[in-house]
Amino acid sequence: DVGNRANSGVTCDVTVTKTSTGVTAYIIKGAPVPAGGALQVIAGQKIVLLPTDYVTVYSSANNSLDVVSSILEDV
């Protein structure tokens, strides 16, 4: 989930980078997040990552978004 704590709306990009292949792919691009609002990036689905893969969240304004993720580690 992405929450906007700014006083104005922003746009948000979320990418996943698979380091094993060097591929970066967008999950969302240019999604609007209104002031004080939130965006659920993935609802009811999952993304499987290797330990070296990573997710990056970009905002159109500095210090405007808070991000919460849920991680399940299979051991």
C-alpha positions in Angstrom: 0.0 0.0 0.0 1.1 3.5 -0.8 -0.1 6.5 1.3 0.2 10.1 0.3 1.1 12.3 3.3 1.5 15.5 1.2 -0.9 18.4 0.9 -1.4 17.8 -2.8 -1.9 14.9 -5.2 1.2 13.0 -6.5 1.8 10.3 -9.1 3.5 7.0 -8.2 5.5 4.4 -10.1 6.3 1.0 -8.7 8.9 -1.3 -10.3 10.3 -4.7 -9.7 13.9 -5.5 -10.6 14.9 -9.1 -11.1 18.7 -9.1 -10.6 19.1 -12.6 -12.0 18.0 -11.3 -15.5 18.7 -7.6 -15.1 15.1 -6.8 -16.0 13.2 -4.0 -14.4 9.4 -4.0 -15.0 6.7 -1.6 -14.0 3.9 -2.8 -11.7 2.2 0.6 -12.0 3.3 3.8 -13.8 1.9 7.2 -13.2 -0.8 6.2 -10.9 -2.5 9.2 -9.1 -2.5 9.2 -5.3 -4.7 12.1 -4.0 -3.7 14.2 -1.0 -4.3 12.2 2.1 -5.3 9.2 0.0 -3.9 5.7 -0.5 -3.3 3.3 -3.4 -3.4 -0.5 -3.0 -0.8 -1.6 -5.6 -1.5 -5.3 -5.6 -4.8 -6.6 -4.3 -5.1 -10.3 -3.5 -2.1 -11.3 -5.6 1.6 -11.8 -5.0 4.9 -11.2 -6.6 7.6 -13.9 -6.1 11.1 -12.4 -5.6 14.5 -13.9 -5.0 16.6 -12.6 -2.1 18.5 -10.2 -4.4 15.5 -8.9 -6.3 13.9 -5.6 -5.2 10.9 -3.3 -5.4 11.3 0.4 -5.9 8.6 3.1 -5.4 9.0 6.5 -7.1 6.9 9.6 -6.3 6.5 12.8 -8.3 7.2 14.8 -5.1 9.9 14.3 -2.5 9.0 12.9 0.9 5.3 12.5 0.0 4.6 8.8 0.1 4.7 6.2 2.9 4.9 2.5 1.7 3.8 -0.6 3.6 4.5 -4.1 2.2 3.7 -7.5 3.4 6.4 -10.1 3.1 6.1 -13.9 3.5 9.4 -15.8 3.6 9.3 -19.5 2.7 11.9 -21.4 4.7 
